[in-house]
Amino acid sequence: MKLDTAQAAFSQLLISGTLIHEADFDDMRERLGIESCPQLVIVLSIDRYTDLAMNKSLPWSIEIGQQLVQAIYESFAAPFLWVWVGEGVLALLLEVRAGGQPDPSYKQIMVRMVKKLQHQVDRKGFSVSAGIGTYYDDPYKLHLSYGEAKESLIDRFFQGNRMIFQYEQQRNIHEERTEPVSQEEKIELLSRVRIGDEDGSIAYLAVLLERLAGVYKHNVDRFKSEAYDLILSLSRMVVDLGGNASEILSDNARMLQNLYSTIRYDKFVLKLSSYWRKLARQVADDHALEVSPVIRSAIVYIKEHHQEKMLLTEIAQRCYLSTHYFAHLFKKETGLSFVDFLNKVRIEKSAYFLEKTELSVQEIAAHVGIQDANYFARKFKMIMGCSPTDYRSSAQC
């Protein structure tokens, strides 16, 4: 059950498609003493390997790998080769049938073998998922079966552990024609960052990602593409606001590569949210004030709930302070009264909507929590130095 380096090298040549540049298939088998003639690839992935391996030593990683290989030998009667292709990921190259075409029921046979393997692995205290490629009689095409097996495993992104997937050449993917996330909702997401509402933007991001997951549950690539678009939009905003462009572009490249290789939805959301927070914090830091913890918590609450009706007495109660003392302390530390600070947050957000949308002034006013359009216009001019209409005109020039 130990790794045969000759078989591993031969397997790697097959699944990479590079054997064709090295030697004749039969000659190479004879030179290396390999009897198996594989025609199909199964990719086995240890479920939650990253979590399991956290803080574990190298001997643990070796042990769990040996246990999986042992289970393979106990479960598969057909001749096979195997090679590790990543941490916790193994490619199994099977000889489905010696000569001629495979049994028409070979797919069901493969599934039964994988299920037997899963039962063997379960007893060892972990689980595996499998992606099954299609049969290729031509050994120089075995890399296609490997690619198909990996592609089929992408369905595990939303579905969890201990899964078995078979590659389907023609996938029937039905998606809604309408965009699951509207342009106004994207603007709302970014506007929360613009006003320094870091936690609020993270919460709203989770809502949008969950909706995208529901629409694209059969198309992981499309889901990831839409999620990437959100993070890139935030990156552009941070750069526009003075962020280090080269540093952000470099971080983006690393993050997108990391996200692309992530095979679980929950891990994807966790990584994306963490990176979102990193970018949003650069904007939030520009809004940060040197205030006491109690006033800081009030500011966070105001930014998160600025669209709602908000009373001074309610905020004071949340801070466990009397209304009079809270009002005094808030103005002393922020330089603005509670009402003026709330209006400033709302007007700053409305300015972003004026820049990025074609919503009417009245619609934007209502969206940020001000129902009286005339009051909104007065406050906007007081804070921004011009009317909402003039601001929109100048922003679009």
Secondary structure, DSSP 4 states (H G I P E B T S, - for coil): ----HHHHHHHHHHHHT-GGGT--HHHHHHHHT------EEEEEEETTHHHHHTT--HHHHHHHHHHHHHHHHHH--S-EEEEEEETTEEEEEE---SSSPPPTTHHHHHHHHHHHHHHHHHTTT--EEEEE----SSGGGHHHHHHHHHHHHTTHHHH-SS-EEE--SS------SS-SS-HHHHHHHHHHHHTT-HHHHHHHHHHHHHHHHHHTTT-HHHHHHHHHHHHHHHHHHHHHTT--HHHHHHHHHHHHHHHHT---HHHHHHHHHHHHHHHHHHHHHHH-----HHHHHHHHHHHHTTTS---HHHHHHHTTS-HHHHHHHHHHHHSS-HHHHHHHHHHHHHHHHHHH----HHHHHHHTT---HHHHHHHHHHHHSS-HHHHHHHHT-
